[in-house]
Amino acid sequence: MKKIFFIILLALVTIISCKKENINMLDGKLKNFTMTTNTADTNIVHTYYLNYNNNGYLNKIIYNNKPFIIIEEPVSNKIRMRINQNIDSNSTNEVYTDLYFYLNGNYFNSVTRLNAFTGLEDTIASYETENSYIKDISHEYLLGYYYTYFNFEFNNGNIIKFKNGYTNFFGWQYVDSIMVSYNSYLTQNISKAPFQYIGYSYTYYSLPPVHLIDILFLLGINNYYPYQPNRNLIANINNISQYTYSINNNLLNDMNIINNITNFNQDIHFEYY
């Protein structure tokens, strides 16, 4: 009888220890975030819940009580991300778009999307870096059109100026110079923030409509990046997009992005374990 009691006690201690270890592993990690998108015509609110495996790796985003985004651990230097296109449907069928992020250490230099018709991977974005700092970005825009970002200039570890343009079958169509300013928040000292990378818009074409998640931000939670993150948080892009943040105890609580031309206004609220 004493032996049975000892076995039961040992099992309970083991279970409690595992639970404490899991809680400690999640301590300070992002639990969920709510995005409120306001335009001249709409007001859309989405809340996304994050799931981590036993190693603390972000492996799933839940929305509408269904798996929305699945992030697999790296295999053969690439990460597969699966995006459920049926997330807003009442159907239980899950229809996934597969993206592959090809790694060089903790940085990915190309992104492909599995073509459902050919079964092959189509390159949708590429990053050229030097000592992990970005030199050139190219990504798809629409069929036959590609955005490029080049001539990057840096100051104090931040991208402060670059050129962007788009090309089609006939060559250059548009080129513009973009200026970026920053606030005093150091990115290495606070929790991860979305929409900090140049040239992330291509990710929207793999997401269901109205879901404007920055999937590069999700990869960053697992410490995978397209290039060396900026030293500070973005405050302003070309005097058009304004970024503001609310930070407490090194955790980003709220974030707001306003586009002065389109009247696009997005609020993001973050909650942590």
Residue, then its C-alpha position, 0 to 999 in steps of 0.5 A: m500500500k505504501k508503495i502504491f501511495f509513493i508511486i501516485l505521489l511521484a506521478l503528481v509531483t511530476i505532473i505539477s513540475c511539468k505544468k510549472e515548466n510549461i508556464n515558465m516557458l510561456d511567461g512573457k510570450l504573446k498570448n493573443f492579439t486583436m486587430t481593429t481595422n478602420t477605413a472610410d467604409t468598414n470597421i473590422v475586428h479580428t482576434y487571433y490566438l497563439n499556440y506554442n509547442n512544448n519547446g516554446y515554438l509558435n506553431k499555430i494561430i487560431y481564429n474562429n476556433k479553427p487553425f488559421i496559420i500553421i508554422e512548422e519547425p525548420v526541416s532541411n533549412k526551410i520552414r513551411m507555413r500553411i494558411n487556411q483559406n477557409i477560415d471565415s467559412n462555416s465549412t469544416n473543410e480546411v483548404y491550405t496555401d503552403l508557403y516555404f521560407y528558405l533559411n540561411g541561419n536565422y534569416f530567410n532569403s527567399v519565399t515560395r508558394l506551392n502552385a496548386f495546379t503544377g505542384l511546383e513552388d513559385t518564388i514570390a519574394s527574394y531578399e539579398t543581404e550583406n552581413s544580414y543587412i538588406k540590400d535588395i528586395s523583390h516580390e510579386y505584386l499582381l500577375g506579371y508585376y513585381y515590386t522591388y526595393f533597393n538603394f537602402e541607406f542606414n543610420n545607427g542600425n536603422i533603414i532611413k531611406f530606400k527606393n521602390g518601384y514596380t516592373n512589368f513585362f515592359g520594364w520600369q513603370y514607377v520609382d519613388s524614394i521613401m524616407v523612414s524615421y524612428n522613435s527611441y524604443l529599442t527593438q531588442n529591449i521590448s517584445k516583437a512588433p508587427f509591420q517593421y519590415i520593408g516589403y511585407s505586402y506580398t504576404y497579403y496575397s496568400l491570406p484570405p480577404v480582410h485578414l491583414i496579419d503580418i506573417l513576418f512578425l509571426l516568424g520573428i516570434n520564433n526568431y526567424y527574419p528576412y534581414q537584420p531588424n531595425r534597431n528602433l521601432i518605426a515612427n513614420i514612413n514618408n510622412i504618410s504612415q504614422y506609427t504609435y506604440s504603448i509599451n509597459n514593462n518592455l511589453l508592447n500593449d497597443m499599436n496604431i498605424i494611420n495612413n494620412i492619404t487613404n484614411f486607413n487606421q489600424d489598432i492592434h492590442f496585445e495580451y501576454y502570458 
